Amino acid sequence: MNEVWTDLAHAVALAAIGGDNGSALQDVLDAEDAPLRAQFQAEIQRTREVFAVLSIATATPPPMRVRASVLSAVHDDVSHAEVPKGSR
C-alpha cells in the first residue's frame, strides 16, 4: 500500500472523509484488488486503535464549572420532562 492509500486510510479512520467523497473513495477502493482492500481496512483499524489509546492516555476531567453547568442542564431537562401517562 502506497503513501496515498495510507493517508486516505488515516483520514477515513478520523472520519475526515464522508458523504459524497466517502462514497467516491469506496467506489475506487472496491475496484482495487483484495489485498489492497485488506491492507486499507487494517490501516484504518490500527489508526483507530492508536487514537483510542492516545485519548485514554491524555484524558483529563473537565473543569468543575463545565461539569457543574452540564449537570445542571441535565437536571433542568429531567425536571421539565413530561412523563407519559401510565408510566408511573
Stockholm file with secondary structure:
# STOCKHOLM 1.0

chainA/1-88         MNEVWTDLAHAVALAAIGGDNGSALQDVLDAEDAPLRAQFQAEIQRTREVFAVLSIATATPPPMRVRASVLSAVHDDVSHAEVPKGSR
#=GR chainA/1-88 SS CCHHHHHHHHHHHTTCSCHHHHHHHHHHHHTSCHHHHHHHHHHHHHHHHHHHHHHHHTCCCCCHHHHHHHHHHHHHHHHHCCCCTTCC
#=GC SS_cons        CCHHHHHHHHHHHTTCSCHHHHHHHHHHHHTSCHHHHHHHHHHHHHHHHHHHHHHHHTCCCCCHHHHHHHHHHHHHHHHHCCCCTTCC
//
